[in-house]
Amino acid sequence: MLELYHAEPSANSMKPMICLKEKRLDFVSHYVDLLAFEQHEPAFVAINPNGQVPVLIHDGAIIAESTVINEYLDEVFPEVPLKPADPVARARMRVWSKFIDEYFCPALSMIGWHVRIRQTAKAVEPARFAKLLERIPLEEQRQKWATIGGDSFTEAELADSRRRLVVSAQRMEKSLSEGPWLAGETYSLADLDTYSMAVALPRLMPESVSQEKTPRLLDWIARMNARPAVKAALAMSRRDPRTGRRIDRPAAASA
Ligand SMILES: N[C@@H](CCC(=O)N[C@@H](CS)C(=O)NCC(=O)O)C(=O)O
């Protein structure tokens, strides 16, 4: 049996959600509401001591880390392959995943937390917020929550993250001038891992990600949006995109 602990279909949670959908695998969905701090509840920390989503459980084996989860799924369920057969293209795919994890995602996360998550932290009554901070297992995450609950990141930090997002967009644009998909001729984990972050860029940075500046990136996002697996993952959202309010859907097996 496959179970996925995930939040909204965006960023790291979205990576395995698309992967599972591409592979048409049934899985039990466990929604973890990050804005209700469910990821730091003892029951979830017992599953992932980092207190972060996503987490896959396959026949009792717990696998964390979104990139690792997708590599695992591709290895164990190879019927719909998501790695190019050519070793050079495969290496290129892995360089993208590394770039996403080490460079693009941390920058996107800082901006996303500053723009969206900050208001959630600010809305919590200070004494309760202090208690919530205490139970965050990772020191780095505790500091990050404390930062956005306080004065947020410095202008210099935010400017550097925005710069890194522009670099990321330009890198995607260049790569897509060399082939239809990020690793070359074949749709792969590089595309779905990167899309899970990049889909936010046109809205976040219209001055840098536009028809004029990054036409190939926008075309690639449109091709990704049209994939049934991507549509199915996005349909698992539990928040109304207009109001941001929680929509309660019954937890269900999904394919
Ligand atoms: N390296 C991890 C990062 C996971 C991560 O940052 N998850 C975020 C959601 S995108 C999270 O759970 N944040 C909530 C928190 O830290 O409180 C991965 O790729 O799975």
The ligand as an SDF file (V2000), in Angstrom:
LIG
                    3D

 20 19  0  0  0  0  0  0  0  0999 V2000
   14.0520   18.7790    1.5660 N   0  0  0  0  0  0  0  0  0  0  0  0
   12.6720   18.5180    1.8830 C   0  0  0  0  0  0  0  0  0  0  0  0
   12.0210   19.8380    2.2120 C   0  0  0  0  0  0  0  0  0  0  0  0
   10.5890   19.6630    2.6670 C   0  0  0  0  0  0  0  0  0  0  0  0
    9.9350   21.0000    2.9760 C   0  0  0  0  0  0  0  0  0  0  0  0
   10.5650   22.0510    3.0230 O   0  0  0  0  0  0  0  0  0  0  0  0
    8.6250   20.9210    3.1960 N   0  0  0  0  0  0  0  0  0  0  0  0
    7.8690   22.1060    3.5200 C   0  0  0  0  0  0  0  0  0  0  0  0
    6.6820   22.2550    2.5660 C   0  0  0  0  0  0  0  0  0  0  0  0
    7.1840   22.6100    0.9210 S   0  0  0  0  0  0  0  0  0  0  0  0
    7.2880   21.9660    4.9250 C   0  0  0  0  0  0  0  0  0  0  0  0
    6.8960   20.9010    5.3320 O   0  0  0  0  0  0  0  0  0  0  0  0
    7.2300   23.1060    5.6300 N   0  0  0  0  0  0  0  0  0  0  0  0
    6.5670   23.2260    6.8830 C   0  0  0  0  0  0  0  0  0  0  0  0
    7.4450   23.5740    8.0290 C   0  0  0  0  0  0  0  0  0  0  0  0
    8.6780   23.4870    7.8820 O   0  0  0  0  0  0  0  0  0  0  0  0
    6.9120   23.9290    9.0800 O   0  0  0  0  0  0  0  0  0  0  0  0
   11.9870   17.8270    0.7060 C   0  0  0  0  0  0  0  0  0  0  0  0
   12.4120   18.0420   -0.4500 O   0  0  0  0  0  0  0  0  0  0  0  0
   11.0570   17.0450    0.9170 O   0  0  0  0  0  0  0  0  0  0  0  0
  1  2  1  0
  2  3  1  0
  2 18  1  0
  3  4  1  0
  4  5  1  0
  5  6  2  0
  5  7  1  0
  7  8  1  0
  8  9  1  0
  8 11  1  0
  9 10  1  0
 11 12  2  0
 11 13  1  0
 13 14  1  0
 14 15  1  0
 15 16  2  0
 15 17  1  0
 18 19  2  0
 18 20  1  0
M  END
$$$$
